[in-house]
Amino acid sequence: MSQPEYLQANLIRKCKQQNAKAQLKLYDTYCQAMYTTAFNYVKQEAVAEDMMQEAFIKAFQKIDNFDGKVTFGAWLKKIVINQCLDWLKKRKLRIVSLENEHVKITEEDDWAVEDTITVPQIYKAIEQLPDKYKIAVKLFLLEGYDHQEISQILNITEVSSRTQIFRGKNKLRELLKQYNYA
């Protein structure tokens, strides 16, 4: 185990013992990244701060469930994303399930954009996607979740995940072309 891994494991062990200093150190380590993740979903600074704070509270309450199979940051990020999705659902954002629709989806993905496109341009275009595609595309392209994980997070089938991402990426490509980005 490397020095940083050992230090983090020790910090997490202390957090499991309800050590406030260790919790503060872990919070300081991850708060900016988790705020950024939350803001990417809720697009409101105050709400993003609330989602991040609530996610940390939940994480510290359930830290005994952290088994180390993934990094602490990945585990915490999933809590933040779920916190944001719950908030969005409460705000009556409906994630549309496309289970009953039939669409041919190929596994090959020739989706690419020009090298000149910037990350802010991609984020801007993603925000213009219809809500039913936006969240799935964010989870897939920005957060790196696979279809099985997305189906669990959004409570949809894997087929629906593939469909929403396929259609979302096509709409994203259209938006980028419209702005001469792709």
PyMOL commands that set and color helices and strands:
alter all, ss='L'
color gray80, all
select helices_A, chain A and resi 3-16+20-42+45-61+63-65+72-90+119-127+131-142+147-154+158-178
alter helices_A, ss='H'
color red, helices_A
deselect
rebuild
show_as cartoon
